[in-house]
Amino acid sequence: RQRLDSVRGAGRWRLDAGVEFSTFSGDTREDWRGLNAALRYTLDRRGGVSLGYEHARRFGLTDVHYSLGADRRFTDRLSGQLRLGATPGADFLARRALSAGASWRWREADEH
């Protein structure tokens, strides 16, 4: 019960960030590098909105991708998400992107 109360009292903002690095052995290709971040704001107990940023360096070129998303838990078993993104002046990342998804749990954790 105490753990549930601490989750309910958690902040509305969440920041996730990452770094990517790939090297090619025995190849003359330039290493790939990337940075990404997502900032999410919780609207209520069932959903939130987010902003995303990706900075990628590949093939000697650099692309920057921006995204806007929303997620919602409709019931205790059904949730969904939608994300729109764009890469201005894209060289290798998608110029525009749309992703959507849903998740449905077959049974509750306490059901046997």
Secondary structure, DSSP 8 states (H G I E B T S, - for coil): -HHHHHHHTS-SEEEEEEEEEE--TT--S--EEEEEEEEEEEEETTEEEEEEEEEEEETTEEEEEEEEEEEEE-SSSEEEEEEEEE-TT-SSS-SEEEEEEEEE-SS-TT--
